Amino acid sequence: MKLDLSLVTFSLRGSYLAVCELAENHGGGENEAGLYLKTVRGAARDMLICRLAVLSDGKPMPYTYEASPSELVLCAESGTVRICFASEKILLFQGEGDGIGLRLDDTRFRYAHKVHIAHEVRYAGKTHHMMTSSPNRCRYLAFVQAGRVSSTQEWNGRSAGDVMVDFLAEDGTFLCSLEEVDVEWEQKAYSFDYHVCHSRAIESFEAFYASMPPVPPEYEAAREMAAYINWSSMVSASGGFKRGAMLMSKNQMPALWSWDHCFNAMALAHGDPEAAWDQFLLPFDRQDATGRVPDCMTDAWELSLYCKPPVHGWALQKMMEHMELRPAQLAEVYEKLRKLTGWWLNYRDGDGDGICEYWHGNDSGWDNSTAFLELPPVQTPDLAAFLVIQMDVLADLSARLGLPHDAAEWKTKAGAMLAAMASHCYSNNEPVARRGGTYEPVPNDSLLLYIPVVLGARLPEPLLRCSIQTLKGAKFLTEHGLATESPQSALYQPDGYWRGPIWAPATMLIVDGLARSGETAFAKELARRFCGMVAKSGCAENFDALTGEGLCDRAYTWTASVFLLLANGYLD
């Protein structure tokens, strides 16, 4: 499999380092086009570390590249430079060819930051170069095992600019490494075997790939890419991540949001239950005394201004179809889900009518949906549906744990929530969004209102049939799946985030509900359309509903996970 690094990054499971390809003046910056080494550490003010330049006799020269999951090869007229990961924190560079070299070029910063400086240190007769990067808030140790290294920089008395570190061949070869170091360098002798390191990377990816859910043969190439995106987007436990985490991406979205992780955990549950369990629990590691979990988190920070919809009970239910939870796990997850559900009931029912509200579009996960055109709080039926499922799951967990009183109480609460949802959030069997407290309808054409189909046959029959009829009609359905805003709407935008594009989570939730409603043929057709779109356009964050073109971040993990789940569960 060949990787296009303008779409996906070259990285390793567990690593916070990655290589990407950027066009000139990317994002309005002043960079040259080329391959860039970056960090996805949450503390970084600038993710880019340096540009990679191939040298011939010390001068930059044109090159092409070929990337696979385990190796990045830079090909120039004077030779080749091979790059692989020796470990999560160490990149290994091997050059072959007369006069071949590799430059770590930091000239893009041009004194824009406080400190960017390289120091020489010697140990065991070898010279190391320690680069301190203020914008990355990291240090990187360069070491040459074979060949030689040189560095240049312009020091102004307080900071350095135009830092360049060159790895240069002697006798037609060099072997060097770049290590991310936490604070200082360890005084140890380094010794690397490129072939051994490369083989370990191959084995790591192939083992992960094999653990992913199987799919029909026509989707195998897309399965391999989805597996690579998920494998390479994982980082090791560090800082606020108390366990290994699958980021949304190592492109534009290197963080974890507290509903995205559920879809990734579901995909991992098929072949790696321990990783799935860790992925599911990550936000709950930061659950506060009220039961709330953060909206968004990295290894360095968390954001709790917003929240995300309570899909966790539904996701756990899906995970348990493929993995057996130990008694201690059942007890742990019961307590966490109990507290989270209590948070919604205690803090997001502002008018006390038994129906919880979203206080912002971000809380729903559908940030700019037209359901939030009016000033929130807004009652939408999807939130009630998620809570009904979550309370049903809590009732099941209670029964398994030998807590019959709790089980009965959760069943009663789920029934009351379902009845309130049917009363408040539907009119003439059609779903509606209403302002909290005043109950004024919020006119919109958002697919968000049809997510309660996830309840399957638990949704009252007239409401379920009306929603399914709408989903089968022309309001949302396109050649590629269900648009998040009706293409007939005056507010539809082809690249309007939740105002038009097709998204993986909405598709997954509706397909699951349709299948459990007996609408297996329609569920399969939606899965086929989505998986065909991914096979053609990649695992993008979202997709143009009319063309199927990938939009926004082009290597998004929950898209990869949902593709694997749909292709396996409904098409295999």
C-alpha positions as MATLAB code, in Angstrom:
seq = 'MKLDLSLVTFSLRGSYLAVCELAENHGGGENEAGLYLKTVRGAARDMLICRLAVLSDGKPMPYTYEASPSELVLCAESGTVRICFASEKILLFQGEGDGIGLRLDDTRFRYAHKVHIAHEVRYAGKTHHMMTSSPNRCRYLAFVQAGRVSSTQEWNGRSAGDVMVDFLAEDGTFLCSLEEVDVEWEQKAYSFDYHVCHSRAIESFEAFYASMPPVPPEYEAAREMAAYINWSSMVSASGGFKRGAMLMSKNQMPALWSWDHCFNAMALAHGDPEAAWDQFLLPFDRQDATGRVPDCMTDAWELSLYCKPPVHGWALQKMMEHMELRPAQLAEVYEKLRKLTGWWLNYRDGDGDGICEYWHGNDSGWDNSTAFLELPPVQTPDLAAFLVIQMDVLADLSARLGLPHDAAEWKTKAGAMLAAMASHCYSNNEPVARRGGTYEPVPNDSLLLYIPVVLGARLPEPLLRCSIQTLKGAKFLTEHGLATESPQSALYQPDGYWRGPIWAPATMLIVDGLARSGETAFAKELARRFCGMVAKSGCAENFDALTGEGLCDRAYTWTASVFLLLANGYLD';
ca = [
       0.000    0.000    0.000;
       1.327    3.423   -0.992;
       0.546    6.460    1.122;
      -0.127    9.966   -0.158;
       1.316   12.101    2.621;
      -0.702   15.111    1.515;
      -3.730   13.133    2.751;
      -2.392   10.888    5.535;
       0.663   11.109    7.760;
       3.565    8.684    8.030;
       3.703    7.601   11.643;
       3.840    4.633   14.025;
       1.363    3.332   16.565;
       2.158    5.044   19.858;
       4.265    7.862   18.433;
       3.653   11.597   18.759;
       5.887   12.185   15.702;
       4.661   12.125   12.112;
       5.695   13.206    8.612;
       3.284   15.015    6.302;
       3.423   16.701    2.904;
       2.476   20.382    2.752;
       1.838   22.633   -0.197;
       3.575   26.002   -0.382;
       2.230   28.552    2.136;
       0.074   25.915    3.778;
      -2.771   27.376    5.818;
      -1.662   30.906    5.036;
       1.856   30.316    6.352;
       5.154   31.081    4.648;
       6.514   27.577    4.239;
       8.046   25.961    1.197;
       6.358   22.933   -0.304;
       7.708   19.587    0.843;
       7.747   16.938    3.540;
       7.629   18.137    7.138;
       8.277   16.422   10.427;
       5.635   17.347   12.992;
       4.579   16.661   16.562;
       1.026   15.972   17.704;
       1.768   16.828   21.337;
      -1.083   18.839   22.792;
       1.267   21.417   24.302;
       2.738   22.378   20.911;
       1.931   25.900   19.749;
       3.146   24.928   16.290;
       3.030   21.277   15.270;
       5.687   21.579   12.562;
       9.251   20.732   13.613;
      11.272   21.020   10.420;
      11.276   20.496    6.688;
      13.089   17.474    5.258;
      15.490   18.340    2.433;
      17.633   15.823    0.526;
      21.198   17.013   -0.059;
      23.775   16.311   -2.727;
      27.265   17.453   -1.678;
      25.640   19.696    0.913;
      23.134   21.363   -1.431;
      19.363   20.760   -1.527;
      18.147   18.903   -4.590;
      14.779   17.728   -5.959;
      13.461   14.379   -4.816;
      10.404   12.188   -4.979;
       9.097    9.931   -2.246;
       7.349    6.615   -1.753;
       5.626    5.923    1.546;
       4.247    2.711    3.013;
       2.970    2.010    6.543;
       6.474    1.003    7.655;
       8.877    3.119    5.609;
       9.303    6.445    3.847;
      11.831    6.493    0.997;
      13.172    9.763   -0.459;
      14.574    9.237   -3.962;
      17.028   11.723   -5.508;
      19.472   11.615   -8.392;
      22.442   11.163   -6.061;
      20.900    8.407   -3.903;
      18.141    7.509   -1.482;
      17.234    8.293    2.103;
      15.163    5.683    3.941;
      13.160    6.587    7.032;
      11.518    4.294    9.556;
      10.642    4.370   13.243;
      13.087    2.687   15.581;
      10.597    3.223   18.441;
       7.716    5.490   19.368;
      10.136    8.341   20.082;
      12.947    7.662   17.595;
      13.015    8.162   13.834;
      15.828    6.445   11.953;
      17.368    7.821    8.726;
      19.585    5.783    6.405;
      21.243    7.393    3.369;
      23.011    5.681    0.489;
      24.764    7.406   -2.415;
      27.799    9.533   -3.160;
      27.426   12.904   -1.469;
      23.932   12.064   -0.169;
      22.642   13.940    2.854;
      19.492   14.933    4.703;
      18.786   18.367    6.156;
      16.423   19.096    9.022;
      15.589   22.621    7.922;
      14.039   24.964   10.448;
      14.392   28.169    8.405;
      10.615   28.498    8.091;
      10.433   29.970   11.607;
      12.502   33.111   10.861;
      12.829   34.247   14.496;
       9.075   34.008   14.935;
       9.458   32.186   18.250;
      11.376   32.720   21.440;
      13.894   29.893   21.197;
      14.972   27.528   18.492;
      18.504   26.392   19.111;
      20.798   23.407   18.582;
      23.581   22.406   20.975;
      26.386   19.902   20.549;
      26.918   17.310   23.277;
      29.425   14.475   23.306;
      29.202   11.052   24.870;
      31.166    7.855   24.248;
      33.194    9.570   21.577;
      30.103   10.501   19.554;
      28.604   13.924   18.877;
      24.916   14.477   19.551;
      22.921   17.576   18.676;
      20.156   18.645   21.035;
      17.539   20.877   19.416;
      15.320   22.881   21.736;
      12.064   23.888   20.059;
       9.988   26.466   21.860;
       7.034   26.311   19.422;
       6.888   22.528   19.792;
       7.666   22.702   23.514;
       9.853   19.663   22.931;
      13.499   18.724   22.589;
      14.932   16.488   19.906;
      18.252   14.659   20.082;
      20.038   13.986   16.802;
      22.646   11.222   16.751;
      24.859    9.952   13.950;
      25.869    6.299   14.058;
      27.511    6.368   10.631;
      28.461    9.448    8.601;
      28.705   12.871   10.133;
      26.490   15.688   11.350;
      26.784   19.453   11.191;
      24.521   22.250   12.328;
      24.191   25.964   11.555;
      22.053   28.668   13.095;
      21.836   32.427   13.451;
      22.040   33.479   17.088;
      20.804   36.975   17.968;
      21.790   36.968   21.620;
      18.508   35.556   22.826;
      17.166   33.118   20.269;
      18.268   31.298   17.150;
      16.850   31.355   13.669;
      17.504   29.461   10.450;
      18.505   26.347   12.378;
      19.675   23.577   10.058;
      21.012   20.155   11.032;
      22.622   18.142    8.219;
      23.207   14.393    8.218;
      25.965   13.726    5.686;
      27.380   10.543    4.177;
      30.895    9.253    4.591;
      31.952    6.491    2.213;
      28.550    6.750    0.534;
      26.335    6.151    3.568;
      24.943    7.575    6.789;
      22.766    6.208    9.576;
      21.334    8.672   12.052;
      18.430    9.093   14.428;
      16.206   11.825   15.812;
      14.731   11.228   19.246;
      11.987   13.093   21.048;
      13.235   13.610   24.593;
      11.131   14.676   27.545;
      13.579   16.952   29.347;
      17.229   15.958   28.905;
      19.166   13.364   26.988;
      20.174   10.044   28.414;
      23.893    9.395   28.411;
      23.854    6.115   26.564;
      25.483    4.614   23.515;
      23.068    4.256   20.626;
      23.212    1.380   18.153;
      20.581    0.796   15.486;
      20.025   -1.831   12.810;
      17.837   -0.238   10.169;
      16.585   -3.557    8.808;
      15.553   -4.776   12.263;
      13.729   -1.520   13.069;
      11.952   -1.574    9.721;
      10.886   -5.188   10.240;
       9.429   -4.381   13.654;
       7.318   -1.606   12.132;
       6.049   -3.987    9.447;
       5.120   -6.580   12.068;
       3.318   -4.026   14.227;
       1.119   -2.806   11.395;
       0.423   -6.250    9.980;
      -0.682   -7.536   13.390;
      -3.059   -4.584   13.810;
      -4.359   -4.947   10.250;
      -5.103   -8.628   10.862;
      -7.089   -7.733   13.999;
      -9.460   -5.418   12.141;
     -12.951   -6.659   11.209;
     -12.944   -8.621    7.913;
     -14.788   -7.116    4.951;
     -15.930   -8.302    1.494;
     -13.043   -8.673   -1.008;
     -13.993   -5.581   -3.013;
     -13.348   -3.427    0.073;
     -10.030   -4.987    1.109;
      -7.876   -2.108   -0.159;
     -10.043    0.344    1.766;
      -9.820   -1.910    4.842;
      -6.029   -1.773    4.681;
      -6.068    2.020    4.471;
      -8.603    2.269    7.303;
      -6.424   -0.017    9.413;
      -3.366    2.117    8.687;
      -5.144    5.350    9.612;
      -6.317    3.909   12.928;
      -2.971    2.230   13.733;
      -0.883    5.275   12.875;
      -3.214    7.658   14.730;
      -2.636    5.980   18.085;
      -0.379    7.566   20.708;
       1.026    6.081   23.886;
      -0.062    6.925   27.417;
       1.440   10.279   28.371;
       0.426   13.218   30.526;
      -3.353   13.430   30.594;
      -3.713   10.262   28.534;
      -3.615    7.597   31.215;
      -3.747    4.874   28.562;
      -2.999    4.563   24.862;
      -5.277    6.816   22.792;
      -6.467    6.819   19.207;
      -6.526   10.453   18.084;
      -9.042   11.573   15.539;
      -6.141   12.214   13.210;
      -2.480   13.154   13.127;
      -3.381   15.664   10.408;
      -5.586   18.560   11.473;
      -7.426   17.041   14.449;
      -4.834   15.502   16.826;
      -7.116   15.198   19.841;
      -9.860   13.017   21.268;
     -13.496   14.085   21.573;
     -15.814   12.348   23.993;
     -18.070   10.665   21.488;
     -15.619   10.061   18.639;
     -13.712    7.590   20.831;
     -16.791    5.348   21.086;
     -16.809    4.505   17.375;
     -13.107    3.687   17.458;
     -13.590    1.489   20.523;
     -16.343   -0.399   18.687;
     -14.016   -1.196   15.776;
     -11.207   -2.279   18.119;
     -13.580   -4.569   20.038;
     -13.564   -7.080   17.180;
      -9.912   -8.046   17.502;
      -8.224   -6.081   20.303;
     -10.576   -5.972   23.321;
      -7.982   -4.541   25.700;
      -7.277   -1.603   23.380;
     -11.038   -1.191   22.856;
     -11.598   -1.025   26.618;
      -8.856    1.565   27.048;
     -10.222    3.617   24.177;
     -13.739    3.589   25.618;
     -12.595    4.625   29.106;
     -10.223    7.449   28.136;
     -12.621   10.368   28.749;
     -13.898    8.692   31.908;
     -10.369    8.862   33.323;
     -11.090   12.596   33.634;
     -14.709   12.331   34.810;
     -15.392   14.905   37.520;
     -17.453   14.633   40.704;
     -20.635   15.734   38.902;
     -20.310   12.892   36.380;
     -19.299   15.113   33.491;
     -16.547   14.047   31.092;
     -14.477   16.513   29.026;
     -15.619   17.586   25.606;
     -12.113   17.310   24.151;
      -8.723   16.201   25.440;
      -5.074   15.710   24.537;
      -2.045   14.542   26.487;
      -1.576   18.147   27.684;
      -5.002   19.732   28.163;
      -8.742   19.215   28.279;
     -11.743   21.361   27.291;
     -14.929   21.156   29.329;
     -16.841   24.212   28.122;
     -19.007   21.875   26.076;
     -19.868   18.193   26.229;
     -20.764   15.520   23.686;
     -23.905   13.390   23.263;
     -24.282   10.338   25.526;
     -23.748    7.639   22.909;
     -21.660    5.686   25.398;
     -24.333    3.228   26.488;
     -25.198    2.425   22.874;
     -21.517    2.000   22.017;
     -20.872   -0.245   25.016;
     -23.805   -2.399   23.982;
     -22.276   -2.794   20.513;
     -18.839   -3.553   21.957;
     -20.265   -6.273   24.197;
     -21.480   -8.120   21.125;
     -17.823   -8.871   20.396;
     -16.048   -8.840   23.769;
     -16.748  -10.302   27.192;
     -16.421   -7.946   30.136;
     -15.001   -9.226   33.388;
     -17.005   -8.599   36.605;
     -14.614   -5.822   37.636;
     -15.053   -4.154   34.249;
     -18.843   -4.396   34.513;
     -18.738   -2.737   37.925;
     -16.362   -0.018   36.736;
     -18.298    0.918   33.626;
     -21.620    0.812   35.484;
     -20.397    3.418   37.933;
     -19.042    5.672   35.186;
     -22.168    5.473   33.017;
     -24.380    5.964   36.084;
     -22.573    9.194   36.929;
     -22.598   10.441   33.325;
     -26.324    9.787   32.959;
     -26.922   11.527   36.260;
     -25.019   14.564   34.989;
     -27.397   14.932   32.043;
     -30.475   14.475   34.227;
     -29.225   16.837   36.945;
     -27.585   19.597   34.898;
     -29.166   19.638   31.435;
     -32.888   19.712   32.147;
     -33.110   23.420   32.765;
     -36.915   23.653   32.699;
     -37.459   20.490   34.729;
     -39.819   18.872   32.234;
     -38.031   15.529   32.048;
     -36.382   16.221   28.676;
     -32.708   17.180   28.595;
     -31.423   19.984   26.390;
     -28.332   20.863   24.438;
     -26.927   24.203   25.536;
     -24.876   24.593   22.358;
     -24.580   22.851   19.009;
     -21.163   21.605   20.092;
     -22.839   19.616   22.880;
     -24.691   17.549   20.280;
     -21.581   16.824   18.227;
     -23.425   18.474   15.309;
     -21.749   21.818   15.945;
     -23.454   24.079   13.398;
     -26.578   22.051   12.638;
     -29.591   24.142   11.645;
     -31.372   22.661   14.673;
     -29.450   25.330   16.628;
     -30.393   28.357   14.521;
     -32.373   29.669   17.466;
     -30.611   30.525   20.720;
     -30.168   27.338   22.807;
     -31.059   25.548   24.983;
     -32.730   23.293   22.439;
     -34.554   20.017   22.946;
     -33.900   17.520   20.163;
     -35.137   13.918   20.155;
     -31.708   12.377   19.543;
     -30.532   13.327   23.044;
     -33.542   11.666   24.664;
     -33.048    8.585   22.490;
     -29.403    8.224   23.565;
     -30.399    8.532   27.208;
     -33.152    5.925   26.830;
     -30.612    3.461   25.399;
     -28.074    4.358   28.062;
     -30.575    3.782   30.845;
     -31.576    0.459   29.286;
     -27.894   -0.522   29.276;
     -27.562    0.568   32.909;
     -30.546   -1.635   33.747;
     -28.831   -4.573   32.052;
     -25.531   -3.886   33.833;
     -27.376   -3.620   37.156;
     -28.979   -7.009   36.610;
     -25.624   -8.583   35.768;
     -24.126   -7.101   38.912;
     -26.926   -8.431   41.113;
     -28.578   -5.058   41.716;
     -32.276   -5.730   40.969;
     -33.508   -2.515   42.616;
     -31.201   -0.422   40.420;
     -32.245   -2.391   37.344;
     -35.922   -1.704   37.981;
     -35.237    1.979   38.642;
     -33.322    2.403   35.397;
     -36.082    0.637   33.441;
     -38.631    3.038   34.923;
     -36.501    6.072   34.081;
     -35.950    4.852   30.523;
     -39.692    4.410   30.016;
     -40.419    7.872   31.377;
     -37.783    9.439   29.136;
     -39.176    7.644   26.076;
     -42.706    8.829   26.854;
     -41.513   12.401   27.384;
     -39.573   12.303   24.114;
     -42.650   11.137   22.190;
     -44.712   13.913   23.772;
     -42.234   16.815   23.517;
     -40.132   16.068   20.446;
     -42.712   14.895   17.891;
     -45.644   16.576   16.199;
     -47.946   14.616   13.901;
     -45.370   11.791   14.149;
     -42.617   14.036   12.731;
     -39.581   14.881   14.879;
     -39.166   18.514   15.923;
     -36.590   20.645   17.722;
     -37.931   23.006   20.376;
     -36.538   25.846   22.461;
     -36.091   24.728   26.049;
     -38.670   26.288   28.403;
     -40.788   27.980   25.714;
     -41.218   24.910   23.472;
     -41.223   27.054   20.357;
     -40.367   24.936   17.301;
     -36.973   25.585   15.700;
     -37.500   25.347   11.928;
     -34.734   23.246   10.354;
     -33.989   20.518    7.827;
     -31.342   18.664    9.808;
     -30.856   14.905    9.802;
     -30.146   15.246   13.537;
     -33.859   14.922   14.287;
     -33.986   11.466   12.698;
     -31.231    9.924   14.820;
     -33.840    8.415   17.233;
     -34.230    5.665   14.647;
     -31.263    4.239   16.591;
     -33.861    3.067   19.129;
     -35.096    0.530   16.579;
     -38.345   -1.100   17.583;
     -38.090    0.673   20.984;
     -39.281    3.845   19.188;
     -43.109    3.923   19.068;
     -44.299    2.427   15.795;
     -45.964    5.532   14.269;
     -42.882    7.652   14.975;
     -40.508    4.991   13.652;
     -42.434    4.415   10.412;
     -42.765    8.127    9.688;
     -39.024    8.680   10.182;
     -38.081    5.688    8.023;
     -40.396    6.912    5.258;
     -38.645   10.304    5.332;
     -35.181    8.694    5.303;
     -36.106    6.626    2.267;
     -37.373    9.681    0.422;
     -35.591   12.487   -1.394;
     -35.240   14.825    1.585;
     -31.870   13.457    2.785;
     -30.995   10.447    0.653;
     -28.361   10.921   -2.043;
     -26.341    8.576   -4.224;
     -23.732    8.388   -1.439;
     -25.921    8.238    1.659;
     -27.735   10.571    4.037;
     -26.912   14.289    3.929;
     -26.817   15.990    7.325;
     -28.872   18.884    5.939;
     -31.452   18.303    3.250;
     -29.993   19.275   -0.151;
     -33.384   20.880   -0.779;
     -32.827   23.275    2.120;
     -31.921   26.913    1.488;
     -29.247   26.470    4.186;
     -27.612   23.423    2.582;
     -23.869   23.843    1.997;
     -21.794   21.272    0.072;
     -18.842   21.875    2.424;
     -20.880   23.165    5.359;
     -19.732   20.783    8.089;
     -23.036   19.593    9.655;
     -25.122   21.555    7.150;
     -24.923   19.094    4.289;
     -21.955   16.705    4.192;
     -22.283   13.010    4.958;
     -20.708   11.949    8.252;
     -19.740    8.506    9.531;
     -21.373    8.602   13.008;
     -24.792    9.692   11.754;
     -24.676    6.936    9.145;
     -23.635    4.299   11.697;
     -26.336    5.228   14.208;
     -29.124    5.213   11.622;
     -27.969    2.004    9.917;
     -27.856    0.237   13.295;
     -31.352    1.426   14.163;
     -32.753    0.448   10.771;
     -31.314   -3.048   11.062;
     -32.879   -3.448   14.508;
     -36.190   -2.168   13.128;
     -36.360   -4.932   10.543;
     -35.330   -2.581    7.723;
     -32.367   -4.797    6.829;
     -32.430   -4.112    3.081;
     -32.386   -0.333    3.550;
     -29.700   -0.616    6.243;
     -27.561   -2.672    3.879;
     -28.082   -0.187    1.041;
     -26.988    2.759    3.186;
     -23.935    0.771    4.307;
     -23.112   -0.052    0.696;
     -23.333    3.584   -0.377;
     -21.155    4.777    2.496;
     -18.532    2.064    2.063;
     -18.369    2.636   -1.680;
     -17.795    6.331   -1.046;
     -14.959    5.578    1.405;
     -13.396    3.086   -0.999;
     -13.308    5.831   -3.631;
     -12.615    8.971   -1.585;
     -10.771    7.700    1.495;
     -11.497    8.046    5.207;
     -12.233   11.764    5.182;
     -13.739   13.634    8.109;
     -16.893   14.130    6.047;
     -18.010   13.985    2.427;
     -19.829   16.120   -0.122;
     -23.297   14.560   -0.085;
     -23.836   15.014   -3.819;
     -20.395   14.145   -5.229;
     -18.970   11.866   -2.530;
     -15.741   13.896   -2.468;
     -13.763   13.782    0.777;
     -13.749   17.007    2.807;
     -11.846   18.558    5.745;
      -9.333   16.246    7.446;
      -8.664   13.445    4.975;
      -7.493   10.768    7.437;
     -10.101   10.583   10.182;
     -10.252    7.621   12.500;
     -13.959    7.411   13.253;
     -14.624    7.348    9.512;
     -12.158    4.469    9.191;
     -13.791    2.686   12.124;
     -17.338    3.150   10.863;
     -16.306    1.914    7.406;
     -14.906   -1.257    9.008;
     -18.021   -1.733   11.157;
     -20.462   -1.233    8.285;
     -18.561   -3.325    5.751;
     -18.201   -6.127    8.283;
     -21.598   -5.987    9.950;
     -23.879   -5.304    7.013;
     -22.018   -6.218    3.804;
     -19.843   -9.203    4.790;
];
